[in-house]
């Protein structure tokens, strides 16, 4: 039964009792007439939110029809008196198990991991955005022990349609990581089955040739060109490029130690792959590094160590470059419809493979743990593919066949 009441001209739903198994509305009786289940819950839409109450607020026991009916009567009287608070009808343990509360605990742990440099600032920030904008508003009032595939599928279907498939998958992946944590903590016995988001809207990556790189670099303002050209020569991620310091460059060996990165605006003393490795500098990359090394030496102040300085300084700010600034410069001046990441890292991988490097060498230069990652960065250029198909030779002209009278 669903009752309604009018308060100040607004229609207010007064709740209904439903079967805890098949979710059919219950009007009377000790068991559900549809499926025979005895336990039930109260479904209530109040203050623009949907609530489900599964347990007795004092005893904590699962609701049966008689206790649910008494509880719903009290709720309705409080709604009429404008004193209703849904939190008053949640057992203490159930309040603690509300998804919104456990999610805060999980986010606190993620923040602690970030402070110990075990998790990137960017990842922690994304988790918090997912929680605040999507997960808590839709699932926050549910007991984590009561969430099943049905609720998760409803959550998936009610994510904003404007979000890309990839973004929605990422939200579900974060939610799955949260439930995995709940299981490890012993809060839930099993991780519920998760719905699948079908379809593919993955961004198609591409690479540009060395000639295209050179032409684009000519259009980049000279004061910012070295940093971007260095990324083209080394295949560094933009975050690693910005984090590169003088102490990481070995002018003697012609190498660079890649050991830190930026995560958002925060500098992390680790890389995306959580490893530290040396990369060889091409002749041009060495020239650029030497030029900036000497510039730092020229501007050195007495008794001040320059080795902690970033290799590339933004002449506009006098400080290290920020990733967004370099991306903006590339987009504004390059004249190409490719991202800076494609023009540097993707193109670097493609160029070294097409120049004859074997895949294992390419993987080492890209610093990938998995060869499949390297394969994702290789994009054969049309010119290279054309060379390959022409290299196989030509088919000699076939003699014309005489058609018979039937045209066969």
C-alpha positions as CSV (number, residue, x, y, z in Angstrom):
1,X,0.0,0.0,0.0
2,X,1.3,3.5,-0.9
3,X,-0.1,6.5,1.0
4,X,0.2,10.1,0.1
5,X,-0.1,13.3,2.0
6,X,-0.1,17.0,1.1
7,X,2.2,19.4,2.9
8,X,2.4,23.0,1.9
9,X,1.2,22.2,-1.6
10,X,3.7,19.4,-2.1
11,X,2.9,15.7,-2.7
12,X,4.8,13.6,-0.2
13,X,5.0,9.8,-0.5
14,X,4.3,8.0,2.8
15,X,6.0,4.7,2.1
16,X,5.2,1.1,1.3
17,X,6.2,-2.3,2.7
18,X,7.8,-4.7,0.2
19,X,9.0,-8.2,0.1
20,X,12.7,-8.5,0.8
21,X,13.1,-11.2,-1.9
22,X,10.9,-10.4,-4.8
23,X,10.2,-6.7,-4.0
24,X,6.4,-7.1,-4.4
25,X,4.3,-4.8,-2.4
26,X,3.0,-6.4,0.9
27,X,-0.3,-5.5,2.3
28,X,-0.7,-8.2,5.0
29,X,0.3,-11.7,6.1
30,X,3.3,-13.3,7.7
31,X,4.8,-14.4,4.3
32,X,4.8,-12.9,0.8
33,X,2.0,-14.4,-1.3
34,X,4.2,-14.3,-4.4
35,X,7.3,-16.0,-3.2
36,X,6.7,-17.1,0.4
37,X,9.5,-15.0,1.9
38,X,8.9,-13.7,5.5
39,X,11.4,-10.8,5.6
40,X,10.6,-7.5,4.1
41,X,11.6,-3.8,4.0
42,X,10.1,-0.4,4.0
43,X,10.5,1.7,0.9
44,X,10.1,5.4,1.4
45,X,10.6,8.4,-0.9
46,X,11.3,11.4,1.2
47,X,12.9,14.8,0.6
48,X,13.8,13.8,-3.0
49,X,15.6,10.7,-2.0
50,X,14.7,7.0,-2.0
51,X,15.3,5.1,1.3
52,X,15.0,1.4,2.2
53,X,14.8,0.3,5.8
54,X,15.6,-3.4,6.3
55,X,16.0,-3.7,10.1
56,X,14.5,-2.8,13.4
57,X,16.1,0.4,14.7
58,X,16.5,-0.9,18.3
59,X,16.9,-4.6,17.9
60,X,18.7,-4.6,14.6
61,X,16.7,-7.7,13.5
62,X,15.4,-8.1,9.9
63,X,11.9,-6.7,9.5
64,X,8.9,-9.0,9.2
65,X,5.5,-7.6,8.2
66,X,4.2,-7.0,11.7
67,X,7.3,-5.0,12.8
68,X,7.5,-3.2,9.5
69,X,3.9,-2.2,9.7
70,X,4.4,-0.7,13.2
71,X,7.6,1.1,12.1
72,X,5.9,2.5,9.0
73,X,3.1,3.8,11.2
74,X,5.6,5.7,13.4
75,X,7.3,7.1,10.3
76,X,4.1,8.4,8.8
77,X,3.1,10.1,12.1
78,X,6.5,11.8,12.2
79,X,6.2,12.9,8.6
80,X,2.8,14.5,9.4
81,X,4.4,16.3,12.4
82,X,7.4,17.4,10.3
83,X,9.8,15.6,12.7
84,X,10.8,12.7,10.5
85,X,14.6,11.9,10.3
86,X,15.5,8.7,8.4
87,X,18.6,8.3,10.5
88,X,16.4,7.6,13.5
89,X,15.2,4.4,12.0
90,X,18.6,2.9,11.3
91,X,20.3,0.6,13.9
92,X,23.6,1.8,15.0
93,X,25.5,-1.0,13.3
94,X,23.5,-0.4,10.1
95,X,24.3,3.3,10.2
96,X,28.0,2.5,10.3
97,X,27.5,0.1,7.3
98,X,25.8,2.7,5.2
99,X,27.7,3.0,2.0
100,X,28.3,6.7,2.4
101,X,30.0,6.1,5.8
102,X,32.1,3.2,4.6
103,X,33.1,5.1,1.5
104,X,34.5,7.9,3.7
105,X,36.6,5.3,5.5
106,X,37.9,3.9,2.3
107,X,38.7,7.4,1.0
108,X,40.5,8.2,4.2
109,X,42.7,5.1,3.7
110,X,43.4,6.1,0.1
111,X,44.5,9.5,1.3
112,X,46.8,7.9,3.8
113,X,48.3,5.8,1.0
114,X,48.7,8.9,-1.0
115,X,50.6,10.6,1.8
116,X,52.9,7.5,2.0
117,X,53.5,7.8,-1.7
118,X,51.8,4.5,-2.3
119,X,49.0,6.1,-4.4
120,X,49.1,9.0,-6.8
121,X,47.4,12.3,-6.0
122,X,45.6,12.1,-9.3
123,X,44.1,8.7,-8.5
124,X,43.0,9.7,-5.0
125,X,41.4,12.8,-6.4
126,X,39.5,10.9,-9.1
127,X,38.2,8.4,-6.4
128,X,36.9,11.3,-4.4
129,X,35.2,12.9,-7.4
130,X,33.5,9.6,-8.3
131,X,32.3,9.2,-4.6
132,X,31.0,12.7,-4.2
133,X,29.3,13.2,-7.6
134,X,28.0,9.8,-8.4
135,X,28.3,7.0,-5.9
136,X,27.1,8.6,-2.7
137,X,24.1,10.4,-4.2
138,X,22.8,7.2,-5.8
139,X,23.8,4.5,-3.3
140,X,24.9,6.3,-0.2
141,X,21.8,5.4,2.0
142,X,22.1,1.7,1.4
143,X,23.6,-0.9,3.8
144,X,26.7,-2.3,2.0
145,X,25.7,-5.8,3.1
146,X,22.4,-5.4,1.3
147,X,23.8,-4.3,-2.0
148,X,23.4,-6.8,-4.8
149,X,23.6,-6.9,-8.6
150,X,20.1,-5.4,-8.8
151,X,21.2,-2.2,-7.0
152,X,24.5,-2.0,-8.9
153,X,22.7,-2.4,-12.2
154,X,20.3,0.4,-11.2
155,X,23.3,2.5,-10.3
156,X,24.9,1.9,-13.7
157,X,21.7,2.7,-15.6
158,X,21.2,6.0,-13.7
159,X,24.7,7.4,-14.3
160,X,24.4,10.6,-16.4
161,X,24.0,9.7,-20.1
162,X,26.4,12.5,-21.0
163,X,29.3,10.6,-19.5
164,X,31.5,8.6,-21.9
165,X,31.5,4.8,-21.8
166,X,35.1,4.9,-20.5
167,X,34.2,7.3,-17.7
168,X,31.3,5.2,-16.6
169,X,33.5,2.1,-16.7
170,X,36.0,3.9,-14.5
171,X,33.3,4.8,-12.0
172,X,32.3,1.1,-11.8
173,X,35.9,0.0,-11.5
174,X,36.4,2.4,-8.5
175,X,33.2,1.1,-6.9
176,X,34.4,-2.5,-7.5
177,X,37.7,-1.6,-5.8
178,X,35.7,-0.2,-2.8
179,X,33.7,-3.5,-2.5
180,X,37.0,-5.5,-2.8
181,X,38.3,-3.5,0.2
182,X,35.0,-4.2,2.1
183,X,35.6,-7.9,1.6
184,X,39.2,-7.7,2.7
185,X,38.0,-5.9,5.9
186,X,35.5,-8.6,6.6
187,X,32.6,-6.1,6.3
188,X,30.9,-8.1,3.5
189,X,31.3,-11.8,2.9
190,X,31.3,-11.7,-0.9
191,X,31.9,-9.1,-3.5
192,X,28.6,-8.7,-5.5
193,X,28.5,-9.4,-9.2
194,X,28.9,-6.2,-11.2
195,X,27.1,-5.2,-14.3
196,X,29.0,-4.7,-17.6
197,X,29.0,-1.6,-19.6
198,X,29.0,-2.7,-23.2
199,X,30.1,-0.7,-26.3
200,X,33.4,0.9,-27.3
201,X,34.2,4.6,-27.5
202,X,37.9,4.3,-27.0
203,X,39.9,7.1,-28.4
204,X,41.8,6.2,-31.5
205,X,45.5,7.1,-31.0
206,X,47.9,7.9,-33.8
207,X,51.5,8.8,-34.4
208,X,53.2,11.3,-36.6
209,X,56.3,11.0,-38.7
210,X,59.7,12.6,-38.0
211,X,59.1,15.1,-40.8
212,X,55.8,16.1,-39.3
213,X,57.4,16.5,-35.9
214,X,60.1,18.8,-37.3
215,X,57.6,21.0,-39.1
216,X,55.4,21.3,-36.0
217,X,58.4,22.1,-33.8
218,X,59.3,25.0,-36.1
219,X,55.9,26.5,-35.3
220,X,56.4,26.2,-31.5
221,X,57.6,29.5,-29.9
222,X,61.4,29.2,-29.5
223,X,61.4,29.8,-25.8
224,X,59.2,26.7,-25.2
225,X,60.5,24.5,-28.1
226,X,63.4,22.7,-26.2
227,X,61.2,21.0,-23.6
228,X,58.8,19.6,-26.3
229,X,61.6,18.6,-28.6
230,X,63.3,16.8,-25.7
231,X,60.1,14.8,-25.2
232,X,60.0,14.0,-28.9
233,X,63.6,12.7,-28.7
234,X,63.2,10.6,-25.5
235,X,59.5,9.5,-25.5
236,X,59.1,10.8,-22.0
237,X,55.6,11.2,-20.5
238,X,54.8,14.9,-20.1
239,X,54.6,14.5,-16.4
240,X,58.0,12.9,-16.3
241,X,59.4,15.6,-18.6
242,X,58.2,18.3,-16.2
243,X,59.7,16.5,-13.2
244,X,63.1,16.0,-14.7
245,X,65.9,17.6,-12.6
246,X,69.5,18.5,-13.3
247,X,70.7,15.7,-11.0
248,X,69.0,13.2,-13.2
249,X,71.1,14.0,-16.2
250,X,74.5,12.3,-16.6
251,X,76.5,14.4,-19.1
252,X,79.3,11.9,-18.9
253,X,77.3,8.9,-19.9
254,X,74.7,10.7,-22.0
255,X,71.8,9.2,-20.0
256,X,68.9,10.4,-17.9
257,X,67.5,8.8,-14.8
258,X,63.7,8.8,-14.8
259,X,62.7,8.5,-11.2
260,X,59.8,10.9,-10.5
261,X,56.7,12.3,-12.0
262,X,53.9,14.8,-11.4
263,X,50.5,13.6,-10.3
264,X,48.2,16.6,-10.9
265,X,50.1,19.5,-9.3
266,X,52.0,17.2,-6.9
267,X,55.5,15.9,-7.4
268,X,55.9,12.2,-6.7
269,X,59.3,10.6,-6.1
270,X,58.3,7.6,-8.3
271,X,57.1,7.0,-11.8
272,X,53.9,5.7,-13.3
273,X,55.4,2.2,-13.4
274,X,56.7,2.6,-9.9
275,X,60.3,2.1,-11.0
276,X,63.5,4.0,-11.7
277,X,65.4,3.5,-14.9
278,X,68.0,5.1,-17.1
279,X,67.3,6.1,-20.7
280,X,69.9,6.9,-23.3
281,X,69.9,10.4,-24.7
282,X,69.9,10.9,-28.5
283,X,72.5,13.3,-29.8
284,X,69.9,16.0,-30.1
285,X,68.5,15.3,-26.6
286,X,72.0,15.5,-25.2
287,X,72.6,18.9,-26.9
288,X,69.3,20.2,-25.4
289,X,70.2,18.9,-21.9
290,X,73.7,20.4,-22.1
291,X,72.3,23.8,-23.2
292,X,70.0,24.0,-20.2
293,X,72.6,22.6,-17.8
294,X,75.0,25.4,-18.8
295,X,72.2,27.9,-18.5
296,X,71.6,26.9,-14.9
297,X,75.4,27.0,-14.2
298,X,75.5,30.5,-15.6
299,X,72.7,31.7,-13.4
300,X,74.0,29.9,-10.3
301,X,74.0,31.8,-7.0
302,X,77.0,31.3,-4.6
303,X,76.6,28.5,-2.1
304,X,73.4,27.3,-3.8
305,X,73.2,23.8,-5.3
306,X,71.5,23.8,-8.7
307,X,71.1,20.0,-8.9
308,X,67.6,20.1,-7.4
309,X,66.5,22.5,-10.1
310,X,64.1,21.3,-12.8
311,X,66.0,20.9,-16.1
312,X,63.4,22.9,-18.0
313,X,62.2,26.2,-16.6
314,X,59.2,28.1,-18.0
315,X,60.6,31.6,-19.0
316,X,57.1,33.0,-18.3
317,X,57.1,32.0,-14.6
318,X,60.7,31.2,-13.9
319,X,59.6,27.9,-12.4
320,X,59.3,24.4,-13.7
321,X,56.8,23.7,-16.5
322,X,53.3,22.5,-15.8
323,X,51.8,19.7,-17.9
324,X,48.8,21.7,-18.9
325,X,50.9,24.6,-20.1
326,X,52.9,22.5,-22.5
327,X,49.8,20.8,-23.8
328,X,48.2,24.2,-24.4
329,X,51.3,25.4,-26.2
330,X,51.3,22.3,-28.5
331,X,47.6,22.6,-29.3
332,X,47.9,26.3,-30.0
333,X,50.9,26.4,-32.2
334,X,51.7,22.9,-33.7
335,X,49.1,23.1,-36.4
336,X,48.4,19.3,-36.1
337,X,45.2,17.6,-34.9
338,X,47.1,15.3,-32.5
339,X,47.7,15.5,-28.8
340,X,51.1,16.3,-27.3
341,X,51.2,12.8,-25.9
342,X,50.6,11.3,-29.4
343,X,53.2,13.6,-30.9
344,X,55.9,12.7,-28.4
345,X,55.5,9.3,-26.7
346,X,53.3,7.5,-29.3
347,X,55.4,8.9,-32.2
348,X,58.7,8.0,-30.5
349,X,57.7,4.4,-30.1
350,X,56.4,4.2,-33.7
351,X,59.6,5.9,-35.1
352,X,62.0,3.6,-33.3
353,X,60.1,0.5,-34.4
354,X,59.9,1.6,-38.0
355,X,63.6,2.5,-37.9
356,X,64.4,-1.2,-37.3
357,X,64.3,-1.6,-33.5
358,X,63.1,-5.0,-32.3
359,X,60.1,-5.0,-30.0
360,X,62.1,-5.9,-26.9
361,X,64.4,-2.9,-27.4
362,X,61.3,-0.8,-28.0
363,X,59.8,-2.0,-24.8
364,X,63.0,-1.2,-22.8
365,X,63.2,2.3,-24.3
366,X,59.5,2.9,-23.5
367,X,60.1,1.4,-20.0
368,X,57.0,-0.8,-20.2
369,X,56.7,-3.8,-18.0
370,X,54.4,-5.6,-20.5
371,X,55.1,-5.9,-24.2
372,X,51.4,-5.5,-24.9
373,X,51.7,-1.9,-23.7
374,X,54.4,-1.2,-26.2
375,X,52.3,-2.7,-28.9
376,X,49.5,-0.2,-28.0
377,X,51.9,2.6,-28.7
378,X,53.0,1.5,-32.1
379,X,51.0,2.9,-35.0
380,X,52.3,2.1,-38.4
381,X,52.3,5.3,-40.5
382,X,50.6,5.2,-43.9
383,X,53.9,5.9,-45.7
384,X,55.6,3.0,-44.0
385,X,52.7,0.6,-44.8
386,X,52.8,1.7,-48.4
387,X,56.5,1.0,-48.5
388,X,55.8,-2.5,-47.2
389,X,53.1,-3.4,-49.7
390,X,55.2,-2.1,-52.6
391,X,58.3,-4.0,-51.4
392,X,56.5,-7.3,-52.2
393,X,56.8,-6.6,-55.9
394,X,54.2,-6.3,-58.6
395,X,51.9,-8.8,-60.2
396,X,52.6,-9.2,-63.9
397,X,49.8,-8.1,-66.2
398,X,47.3,-10.9,-66.8
399,X,46.4,-11.7,-70.5
400,X,42.9,-10.6,-71.4
401,X,40.5,-13.5,-71.5
402,X,38.2,-14.1,-74.4
403,X,34.6,-13.9,-73.4
404,X,32.3,-16.7,-74.8
405,X,29.0,-16.0,-76.3
406,X,27.3,-16.1,-72.9
407,X,29.6,-13.4,-71.6
408,X,31.4,-15.9,-69.3
